[in-house]
């Protein structure tokens, strides 16, 4: 992939889990970095559930290597939020990361 393909500014967020005194776990996210990425819609589907339509969109997000990026992180692009499902180095040469993500509905 050419360097010019990374045109979309995104913010990477890592999950932080905190345990309350009662033992409940709360997950929050903190910004880990800002990078440029390439986004591509892989699939989308809609289904009827609970008297309304629910949609699901799976995206492929490519970016330069970023230390620690893994499933469970989030990627923000403007007002859109993508949940990272998996991360891999497709060539094994540490030139780019391929993230399988799901767009979260508002």
C-alpha positions in Angstrom: 0.0 0.0 0.0 1.3 3.4 -0.9 1.9 6.0 1.8 -0.6 8.3 0.1 -3.4 5.8 0.9 -3.4 6.7 4.6 -5.6 9.8 4.3 -8.0 9.6 7.2 -6.9 11.0 10.6 -7.9 8.7 13.4 -7.4 8.5 17.2 -6.4 5.2 18.8 -7.8 4.5 22.2 -6.6 1.8 24.7 -9.1 0.2 27.2 -8.6 0.8 30.9 -10.5 -1.3 33.4 -11.1 -0.2 36.9 -12.7 -2.2 39.7 -15.0 -0.5 42.2 -15.2 -1.3 45.9 -18.2 -3.5 45.2 -16.2 -5.5 42.6 -17.9 -4.1 39.5 -15.5 -3.6 36.5 -15.9 -0.4 34.5 -14.1 0.0 31.1 -13.0 3.4 30.0 -10.8 4.4 27.1 -7.8 6.8 27.0 -6.1 8.2 23.9 -3.0 6.3 22.9 -2.1 8.2 19.7 -3.2 10.0 16.6 -2.3 8.5 13.2 -3.5 8.4 9.6 -5.3 5.4 8.2 -7.1 3.9 5.2 -10.7 2.7 5.8 -12.6 0.2 3.7 -16.1 -1.1 4.3 -16.0 -4.9 4.1 -19.6 -5.9 4.8 -22.8 -4.6 6.2 -26.0 -6.2 7.2 -29.4 -5.3 8.6 -31.8 -7.4 10.7 -35.1 -6.8 12.3 -35.0 -7.2 16.1 -37.2 -5.9 18.9 -39.5 -3.9 16.6 -36.6 -2.0 14.9 -33.9 -2.5 12.4 -30.4 -3.2 13.7 -27.4 -2.8 11.4 -23.9 -4.1 11.5 -20.9 -2.8 9.6 -17.5 -4.5 9.4 -14.5 -2.3 8.3 -10.9 -3.0 7.4 -8.6 -0.2 8.7 -5.0 -0.1 7.6 -2.3 2.0 9.4 1.3 2.1 10.1 2.5 -0.1 13.0 1.6 1.1 16.4 3.0 -0.6 19.5 0.4 -2.5 21.6 -2.6 -2.1 19.3 -4.8 -5.1 19.9 -8.3 -6.4 19.9 -10.5 -4.5 22.4 -9.0 -1.1 21.5 -11.1 1.6 19.8 -10.4 3.7 16.7 -12.1 7.1 16.4 -12.7 8.9 13.1 -14.6 12.1 13.5 -17.8 11.1 15.3 -17.5 7.4 14.3 -16.3 4.8 16.7 -14.8 1.5 15.5 -14.3 -1.5 17.9 -11.1 -3.4 17.1 -11.8 -7.1 16.7 -8.4 -8.3 15.6 -5.0 -6.9 14.4 -2.4 -8.5 12.2 0.7 -7.7 10.2 -0.3 -9.1 6.7 3.2 -9.3 5.3 5.2 -9.8 8.5 7.5 -7.0 7.6 6.2 -4.4 10.1 5.2 -2.0 7.4 1.5 -1.8 8.2 -1.2 -3.2 10.4 -4.5 -4.6 9.3 -7.4 -4.1 11.8 -10.7 -5.9 11.5 -13.2 -3.6 13.1 -16.9 -3.2 13.7 -18.5 0.2 13.7 -20.4 1.0 16.9 -23.9 2.3 16.5 -24.9 5.6 18.3 
